[in-house]
Each structure stands twice: as structure tokens, then as C-alpha cells.
Amino acid sequence: MRKVLIVSPHFAPVNAPDMHRVRLALPYLRELGWEPVVLCLDPATVEGAVFDPLLETTYPHDLRIVRVKGISPRATRWAGFGNLWLRVGRAFARAGERLLAAEKFDLVFISTTQFSAFGLGPRWKRRFGVPYVLDYQDPWINPYYRDTKTRPPGGRLKFALSQWTARRIEPQALREAGRVVLRLTRLQLHAGGKLSLVRSCARDGAAVWRSGGRFCCRTLPSPGGAAH
């Protein structure tokens, strides 16, 4: 059986929107030939988290979960600093590297809206030779607030800093990814310094991959239907 390291910083019992794809897929992976290991954050590290213990009954009881502790928000919030990835990213990366160094994994699957975690893909691929898949749930480089002239959450300065970081990290993360999964009507992907616009041709999503330097798109099958 092949082994997949699933990177999902938010995970049950934390009830966050970006963990449900992983949670709902977990019951089916073994029958498809994949043994999953979930790398996530300790719930106490997630500031303002909503907890739902019932979520822990929806995936296999013997699922291996590695939970990572970072800097507590209480240790930084007094100074007006609470960014999740800046508090936990280093510890999270190290935990993943310990796993990859000690065990044989066939794939890393990164599914989150903590987009800085996507940068772990090329880093781990170079160091450990393991391929990775990026699961986009929202655009990383996001023109919405610029186009609508609305104030982004956290303010314009913080958002501008996050977008500057995205423009630096996303091209490499995409160039080296084995696959990219998306569930959006439009998703802007910055690859090789050029903007590639990938349109999903089905409401149920699409799988995207590189072929000859180009991004190709294939719709995922919907219930009772075939892919196009």
C-alpha cells in the first residue's frame, strides 16, 4: 500500500472550512490503496477555533494524526501579532521533515487555505524526492479586493504583505507540483512568471497538471457522470 502525508493545518476537532475535503476523503483512501498520515496543528494553537468533537467520528478511528504545537496566540496577541503561519510554520515544517526523514512516503498532499504551507512542497521535494499535490480551495493571489476596492480583512497593509509573499512563493510551488486540484470557476495561477488562467469546465471542479510546460485541465467526474 502506498503512503500519503496529508498536510492539513486545520483538522478535527477544529471545525474550519478548509479541513473538510480531507476529512471527507479519509474513509476511502485505504480502499484505493493509500495509507494516510495527517499532519496538522494542535487545536490549542488555532486562535478563535470552533471545536466540534463529532467530526472525529467521521474518519477511521485508527487514523494516524501528528499534531504540531507552535507559539501560542496568547504569547503574541498582546503585541498585535497573531498570524497563524508565522507562529507555527517553522515547527510545522520541522515536524513534516522528521516524518519524511524517518519514513517512506509516496506522496505529499497539501490541502489548506494557509497558503504558505504550499511552499513546503518544493522544499520537501528537493530534500526528500517526494512528489506533491496542491489542493486549491481559494485563489492564493487574489485580485478581489483590488478590483472591488473593498478593504481586505486585517487591513490593506497586511493583505499587501501576504500578496507580496504569494507572488514570490506560488510560481515555484506550481512549477514543481505533480498535480494541482481546484474547485473554482476561475483560478489565476502564476507559473514561471507568467499568468496562466485556468478555467474549470465543470462546476464539480477540475484536476490540473503540467504537460510540456503548459497547464492542462481535466474535469473531475460528478456523481453518476463521466469526466470530460
QUIKAUR-V37240 format. One record per backbone hydrogen bond with DSSP energy under -0.5 kcal/mol. CO is the residue of the C=O (numbers start at 1). NH is the residue of the N-H. If there is no record, write none. Layout:
co: {CO	CO}
nh: {NH	NH}
This chain:
co: {2	3	3	4	4	5	5	6	6	7	9	11	13	14	16	17	19	20	21	22	23	25	25	26	26	28	29	29	30	33	34	35	36	37	37	38	38	39	40	42	42	43	45	46	49	50	52	53	54	55	60	63	64	65	66	68	72	73	73	76	76	77	80	83	84	85	87	88	89	90	91	92	93	94	95	96	97	98	99	103	107	108	108	109	109	110	113	114	115	116	117	118	118	119	120	121	122	123	124	124	124	125	131	132	132	133	133	134	134	135	136	140	141	143	144	145	145	152	155	156	157	158	159	160	161	162	163	164	165	166	169	170	171	172	173	174	179	180	181	182	185	187	187	188	189	189	191	194	194	195	196	196	197	198	202	205	206	207	208	209	211	214	214	216	218	222}
nh: {35	106	107	6	37	7	109	8	39	111	41	14	52	16	19	20	23	24	25	26	27	28	29	29	30	32	32	34	33	2	36	4	64	6	39	40	66	8	68	45	46	46	47	49	51	15	55	56	57	58	63	65	38	67	40	42	75	76	77	79	81	80	82	87	88	89	71	92	93	94	95	96	97	98	99	100	101	102	103	105	5	110	133	7	111	135	115	117	118	119	120	121	122	123	124	125	126	127	128	129	130	129	108	178	179	110	135	136	181	112	183	142	143	147	148	149	150	155	159	160	161	162	163	164	165	166	167	168	169	170	173	174	175	176	177	177	134	208	136	206	200	189	198	190	191	196	194	191	196	197	189	198	199	187	205	220	182	218	180	216	214	211	216	209	207	225}
